Amino acid sequence: PQDAYEKAQARFWAKVIDDKCIPALFKAIVSHGEKQAVAEAHETLQFLENELKVKGSKYFGGENINLVDISA
């Protein structure tokens, strides 16, 4: 994004995905379906989905795919 605020938002969400979502998904896969790990992964993905619902858009970048969507 060109706008500084939108750029900061994109960096924030990319970091959330890298630091929270990816490790939770990896843990769920490696644990072979352990309920706690799967629940944690579901919770982190639900957090992202809720953010998209609040924004009312299809992608984090609005109607266009951006860095956050690619990292997710």
VMD Tcl script that draws the C-alpha trace (Angstrom):
set ca {
  {0.00 0.00 0.00}
  {1.05 3.57 -0.65}
  {-0.68 5.04 2.42}
  {1.49 4.84 5.56}
  {-1.38 3.66 7.79}
  {-2.41 0.93 5.35}
  {1.22 -0.13 5.02}
  {1.52 -0.42 8.82}
  {-1.70 -2.43 8.95}
  {-0.40 -4.81 6.29}
  {2.85 -5.30 8.18}
  {0.95 -5.93 11.42}
  {-1.30 -8.59 9.90}
  {1.58 -10.26 8.07}
  {3.44 -10.47 11.39}
  {0.37 -11.93 13.14}
  {0.14 -14.60 10.45}
  {3.86 -15.39 10.65}
  {4.06 -15.38 14.46}
  {0.68 -16.85 15.46}
  {-1.14 -18.60 12.63}
  {1.64 -20.51 10.90}
  {3.05 -21.99 14.15}
  {-0.46 -22.98 15.31}
  {-1.19 -24.70 12.01}
  {2.17 -26.47 12.03}
  {1.56 -27.66 15.59}
  {-1.87 -29.02 14.62}
  {-0.40 -30.92 11.68}
  {2.55 -32.33 13.62}
  {0.36 -33.36 16.58}
  {-1.65 -35.66 14.29}
  {-4.98 -34.06 15.16}
  {-4.55 -33.55 18.91}
  {-7.69 -31.72 20.01}
  {-5.88 -28.91 21.85}
  {-3.61 -28.14 18.89}
  {-6.48 -28.24 16.41}
  {-8.58 -25.97 18.64}
  {-5.70 -23.48 18.88}
  {-5.27 -23.45 15.09}
  {-9.01 -22.99 14.63}
  {-9.01 -20.08 17.09}
  {-6.19 -18.26 15.29}
  {-7.80 -18.74 11.89}
  {-11.17 -17.60 13.26}
  {-9.45 -14.43 14.49}
  {-8.32 -13.66 10.92}
  {-11.73 -14.49 9.47}
  {-13.45 -12.21 11.98}
  {-11.16 -9.36 10.98}
  {-12.20 -9.77 7.36}
  {-15.86 -9.76 8.38}
  {-15.35 -6.52 10.32}
  {-13.66 -4.94 7.31}
  {-16.43 -6.19 5.06}
  {-14.00 -7.08 2.30}
  {-12.91 -10.20 0.52}
  {-9.19 -9.59 1.08}
  {-7.10 -7.77 3.66}
  {-6.17 -5.32 0.91}
  {-9.83 -4.54 0.18}
  {-10.88 -5.76 -3.23}
  {-7.30 -6.53 -4.28}
  {-4.86 -9.11 -2.98}
  {-1.93 -7.63 -1.10}
  {1.06 -8.75 1.03}
  {-1.12 -10.00 3.89}
  {-3.25 -12.20 1.66}
  {-0.16 -13.69 0.04}
  {1.52 -14.44 3.36}
  {-1.68 -16.05 4.65}
}
mol new
graphics top color blue
foreach p $ca { graphics top sphere $p radius 0.5 }
foreach p [lrange $ca 0 end-1] q [lrange $ca 1 end] { graphics top cylinder $p $q radius 0.2 }
display resetview
